[in-house]
């Protein structure tokens, strides 16, 4: 009887998949990893053989054999935020044709949790890492530097390393200028989940109001809780109760803006006649509200794609290119 599986685990091996499909082990490996240079007919044969044997790849063994895995780590602060879902989809679309697996780490806006993820993922010897922003612990910085693993930062721009994003602070400036140009003078900033990018937008909004001589610190309503539509409604209700003369609001994201529009309808407050509103990220639902929410559209998918391509350049040894790519943003003016 022909033995199936390795001696140690009893599981089907890559060598058996290769033998059954009539290709070399390296071709079988490339076919199963989705490397685009493998002919479609061979990919089909290898996949059929793997399915017949019930073969599942062992990435740990592959990394041990090659001293390097075929994975790329992506660290993001949230899996419930549409911003990062769009970014991840774009990253996957770039990495998959190169035969690279995307490992996702969600650190829930907690730099200590991100440090643990970095420590754990570095043990798998990833080919590269995509990081969100620049705010992390000193220990995380030391581990990344010592690992020599190529890294690219997303969503922010800085001089600390290769990055793809846009100026969060300038987005706050643009929001303030739009409200001021519409004749609004009592302007509030409403924010939750106070990560560094939210605070950068706050600083831009604050700076523009100070230059106009209209900044009022009491109109900055910021809480650390996770953002949600319900929270947006609560914060709007509190703001209007304490400052009924507010006539313009910039929300740190669209979720809060959606909640505020719903709550304004319940309270009988007319938008934009009494209070103009601007959101951030331009989520799909923002164009469907009544009134439709004006928002700053962020290039989240484009950032994911560009960051992935920048990382691939570094994996290919091309390190002399652009270190920072500013993809900008767009103010989408609607009815609010």
C-alpha angles and dihedrals in degrees: 000000000000112000116235121202138019120303093241102045106016088227124133113268134219089245090059091049090051093048093049093048094043098239136110119271091248091054091048090051093050092047092052092047092053097245105175096220093070113097113251092236091056091046089054093050093048093047091049091050092048091049092048092051096039090237120178120186119243106218092184092058091046091053092048092051095048099031085235135065127227092236136109120205121220117192116197132167098229142022093190095062115093088214092069096038090060090046093051092050090054092047091051091050090058099041101043096067088053091056093248122141118222115225113195124209119189112199097179094229089299116126091198090056089048089053090056091049091051091050093049097044094047087061087067091057097232120201092233145344132228112204131194111233128323104275110109141123122284089242090056090052092050093049093049092048093048093048093059087213110151112251134191124191123220137205097018138064124225143135093252096095146310109335144166123201143079140269107284090187093054089053088061090049092052092050092052094047092051092053092045092050088054089059097257116146108169100065127178133193114213118191144162136180090041101214120159094267092054089051092048090055088049091054092051092049091046093049093052092050092048090053088052091047091240106105116130115180091202088067093062103097109184130163130177096227121113112274120255142155090252091052090050090057092049094048092048092050091050093046094051092046093053098033109026091168094066108123103175135036134188112200119204089229142005095255091068091044092053091052091048093053092051091047092047088057091051091049095045093242112149118230121236098358094068101016127018117208136202125186133192133238095023098239115200094255092059091078091052101053124103104264098023111242120245106224145169108251114219122203094234097154092043090051091053093049095045093046091050091050091048090052091049089053089056092047087054091052096254102134101146097081132099111316096200127032118194109201093178127209138249131232106222107201116208136152102298 
